[in-house]
Amino acid sequence: MGNLENKYNVSRETIDKLKTYEGSLKEWQNKFNLVSKSSLENAWIRHFCDSVQLIKYIPETARVVFDFGSGAGFPGMVLAVLLAEKMPKTHINLVESIKKKTLYLNAVKEMLQLNNVTIINERIEKIKKTTADVITSRAMCNLSDLLGYAYPFTHKNTIMIFPKGRTFQTEIEEAQKKWVFNYKIETNETNEEGKILIINKLSPCKGVK
């Protein structure tokens, strides 16, 4: 992905925060199984850069962002670090049902002194349905189910940013059996087999409950 400072126009201070975050991930991994062991060795590319690339799809007008199934904070917490510098009026909500992962997310929030992020330890279907300008999610579930979780949080201009793996085309076709939506397929700069789906104008298919 090259030099993040130049590629995404972020400060050295922000890069340093992400590096501090990376260090904490490796430390906490010894206590909690936050990410797969195979990905930890190359965490900067596999998790951090993979999350950073999504920032370019978030419009400057966005004020409320939700990240579903945040896990160890990818992409949500990484985006929070970037948004704090680039779009300080934007607030991001990280939704994660596993307690130990939210303990880690809260530790990262405090460590990096982020005021633009709220961490919600609850299942998505149980939280208050607040409309979002942007919804992100990475490796949580198949696209059709993901759209089901997202729909109650959408308004007419909500943008959904979902990185997907090699089965992305099959997932789109399955989702179209239940949902109507516009989408674009963007290149994933860290995963040749994967793509980034940019979705909007979401609604259920007629007759589908």
Helices and strands as residue ranges (DSSP letters): H 4-7, H 12-29, H 37-40, H 43-43, I 44-49, H 50-52, G 53-57, E 64-68, H 76-86, E 91-95, H 99-112, E 117-120, G 124-126, E 132-137, H 143-150, G 151-153, E 154-164, H 168-175, E 179-187, E 195-204
